[in-house]
Amino acid sequence: MIEVNNIPNKGRGIIATQDIPQGTLIEVAPVGIFSIEKIPNINETEIFKYYFVKPLEYGKSKNLNGYIVFGLASLCNHAENPNARVDWIEDEIGLWSHLIADKTINKSQEVTLLYTNIDEYADAKKFV
C-alpha cells in the first residue's frame, strides 16, 4: 500500500503504491515513549527528525512526551494541508500509532502529515 521513496527537495518520504481511500488504516506500528526531560537531549540528535508529539499535549502541557513510531509513519513528510494523520491508540500491550488517510491518496502520491512541532525545526521552510 505504501513504500519509502526519494522525494525531490525533501529526502525520504512515503509514497502510495495504490489508491488509498479516505479513512483507510494505512499502518499500525508500536510506539516508544520518552519524557519531557529527555527532549532537549534528543533534539540534538538525528532522532529529532523522527519523533512525534501529540497535538493535544504540545504547547498545552508541562508533561509533554515524545513518541518514536517504529513504522513508516516516521518517514512521512510535513504538509500544511496533509492527506493523513496519526491516531494514538493504547491497549493492554502498549501504545500504537495508526496512520490513517484523511483524504483519498492516489497511487504515486506522497503520504503527508502535519508536524505539530514544525516551529522547532531550524529548516522548517524546507518542509512547507
Buried (B, 14 or more C-beta within 10 A) or exposed (E): BBEEEEBEEEEEBBBBEEBBEEEBEBBEBEBEEBEBEEBEEBEEEEBBEEBBBBBEBBEEEEEBBBBBBEBBBBBBBBBEEBBBBBEBEEEEEEBBBBBBBBBBBEEEBBBBBBBBBEEEBEEEEEBE
